[in-house]
Amino acid sequence: MQGPTPRDGTVMQFGPDNDWMCRAPLILTVYLPSSPTKDQALNAWRAYASVCPRDRMRLISDRRMPDFDELPIPPHESDIEPYMREMDRRLDQGVIVWDGGETSFWSFNIGGVFEPDQPPQASFCQIIFPDDAPPSLAIDAARGLADRLPLLSGHAGYTTLFKLLVKNQAFDQIYAWAKRYWGLEVEDLNRTLPVTLDGVKGANWLTLVGNDFWLRLQQAGGGAEVQVPSSVAMEVRAHARLLVAGDRPVFADRNRGEFPDAYAAVERAIQPIKVVNHPEFDGRFREEHATGAWLHRLTEPTGW
């Protein structure tokens, strides 16, 4: 395993076939209250296109296609739009734009609900950044999404990514990483989407709080404006507040005595609207019944 460093964010675990099993790139994820329309998906792609080099948009797929189609280089909006038309007709439709990289890559993924016949759950939009992308691009992308999408909430920082075929084994390793790195965002959309309709998952380097949740947060404080310390920058965007906890994401290695104080300040501020009863992640999280402790690690570190 390569150990993560604050300079490049490299963290990766290889499986028995010498292929990567899980890693922790910089990822921006936002949760949406309903399945996105074609126009909303295009607006989200425009935010992505403002930060991703056009020559890195090489492949495209919708959720029902077994393979990726090649895009012209550089692609234009007219090349993207046909893949998003079906989003006006199917709740479970999604579109992925990918540069084809295996371990460090650009990726844009917007999708409706995974299981439309199951209890209600949020939809999502996710951007994965390559290891050499400046973190400032994540701020720009978050601004773009918050101005274009009526979102519930979101977060960005060093975030776990795993291969589905080795999911349980990957989450054993992710559990070990999460125990060491306070700033690591553990992510499994299948577990989180059902609960983000009702609350915010938690804070990270970037935290987005949609307007409806922000109003709830103010009401919980008796109508007063939400206060954050000077270490946290707050921006009012069209559909959300964007909270920026420092100049760049951090792992915050507990073995070196580090702790993400600015992350924790945001976490304390949003505590009244935080999710409850989050389903257990796989691997050792499930075995140890530890998902709740991880979710509250920034405000109750002794429990984690």
RACOR-V104285 format. One record per residue. N is the residue number from 0. RES is the residue in one letter. OMEGA is omega as a letter, one per 30 degrees, with the letter a starting at -180 (NA if undefined). Layout:
N | RES | OMEGA
N | RES | OMEGA
//
This chain:
0 | M | l
1 | Q | l
2 | G | a
3 | P | l
4 | T | a
5 | P | a
6 | R | a
7 | D | l
8 | G | a
9 | T | l
10 | V | a
11 | M | l
12 | Q | l
13 | F | l
14 | G | a
15 | P | l
16 | D | l
17 | N | l
18 | D | a
19 | W | a
20 | M | l
21 | C | l
22 | R | a
23 | A | l
24 | P | l
25 | L | a
26 | I | l
27 | L | l
28 | T | l
29 | V | a
30 | Y | a
31 | L | a
32 | P | a
33 | S | a
34 | S | a
35 | P | l
36 | T | l
37 | K | a
38 | D | l
39 | Q | l
40 | A | l
41 | L | l
42 | N | l
43 | A | l
44 | W | l
45 | R | l
46 | A | l
47 | Y | a
48 | A | l
49 | S | a
50 | V | a
51 | C | l
52 | P | a
53 | R | a
54 | D | l
55 | R | l
56 | M | a
57 | R | a
58 | L | l
59 | I | l
60 | S | l
61 | D | a
62 | R | a
63 | R | l
64 | M | l
65 | P | a
66 | D | l
67 | F | l
68 | D | l
69 | E | l
70 | L | l
71 | P | a
72 | I | f
73 | P | l
74 | P | l
75 | H | a
76 | E | l
77 | S | l
78 | D | a
79 | I | a
80 | E | a
81 | P | a
82 | Y | a
83 | M | a
84 | R | a
85 | E | a
86 | M | l
87 | D | a
88 | R | a
89 | R | l
90 | L | a
91 | D | a
92 | Q | l
93 | G | l
94 | V | l
95 | I | l
96 | V | a
97 | W | l
98 | D | l
99 | G | l
100 | G | a
101 | E | a
102 | T | l
103 | S | a
104 | F | l
105 | W | l
106 | S | l
107 | F | a
108 | N | l
109 | I | a
110 | G | l
111 | G | a
112 | V | a
113 | F | a
114 | E | a
115 | P | a
116 | D | l
117 | Q | l
118 | P | a
119 | P | l
120 | Q | a
121 | A | l
122 | S | a
123 | F | l
124 | C | a
125 | Q | l
126 | I | l
127 | I | a
128 | F | l
129 | P | a
130 | D | a
131 | D | a
132 | A | l
133 | P | l
134 | P | l
135 | S | l
136 | L | l
137 | A | l
138 | I | l
139 | D | l
140 | A | l
141 | A | l
142 | R | a
143 | G | l
144 | L | a
145 | A | l
146 | D | a
147 | R | a
148 | L | l
149 | P | a
150 | L | l
151 | L | a
152 | S | l
153 | G | a
154 | H | l
155 | A | l
156 | G | l
157 | Y | a
158 | T | a
159 | T | l
160 | L | a
161 | F | l
162 | K | a
163 | L | a
164 | L | l
165 | V | a
166 | K | a
167 | N | l
168 | Q | l
169 | A | a
170 | F | l
171 | D | l
172 | Q | l
173 | I | l
174 | Y | l
175 | A | l
176 | W | a
177 | A | l
178 | K | a
179 | R | a
180 | Y | a
181 | W | a
182 | G | a
183 | L | l
184 | E | l
185 | V | a
186 | E | l
187 | D | a
188 | L | l
189 | N | a
190 | R | a
191 | T | a
192 | L | l
193 | P | a
194 | V | a
195 | T | l
196 | L | a
197 | D | a
198 | G | a
199 | V | a
200 | K | a
201 | G | a
202 | A | l
203 | N | a
204 | W | l
205 | L | l
206 | T | l
207 | L | l
208 | V | a
209 | G | a
210 | N | l
211 | D | l
212 | F | l
213 | W | l
214 | L | l
215 | R | l
216 | L | l
217 | Q | l
218 | Q | l
219 | A | l
220 | G | l
221 | G | l
222 | G | a
223 | A | l
224 | E | a
225 | V | a
226 | Q | l
227 | V | a
228 | P | a
229 | S | l
230 | S | a
231 | V | l
232 | A | l
233 | M | l
234 | E | l
235 | V | l
236 | R | a
237 | A | a
238 | H | a
239 | A | l
240 | R | l
241 | L | l
242 | L | a
243 | V | a
244 | A | l
245 | G | a
246 | D | a
247 | R | l
248 | P | l
249 | V | l
250 | F | a
251 | A | a
252 | D | a
253 | R | l
254 | N | l
255 | R | l
256 | G | a
257 | E | l
258 | F | a
259 | P | a
260 | D | a
261 | A | l
262 | Y | a
263 | A | l
264 | A | l
265 | V | l
266 | E | l
267 | R | a
268 | A | a
269 | I | a
270 | Q | a
271 | P | a
272 | I | a
273 | K | l
274 | V | l
275 | V | l
276 | N | l
277 | H | l
278 | P | l
279 | E | l
280 | F | a
281 | D | l
282 | G | a
283 | R | l
284 | F | l
285 | R | a
286 | E | a
287 | E | a
288 | H | a
289 | A | a
290 | T | l
291 | G | l
292 | A | l
293 | W | a
294 | L | a
295 | H | a
296 | R | a
297 | L | l
298 | T | l
299 | E | a
300 | P | a
301 | T | l
302 | G | l
303 | W | NA
//
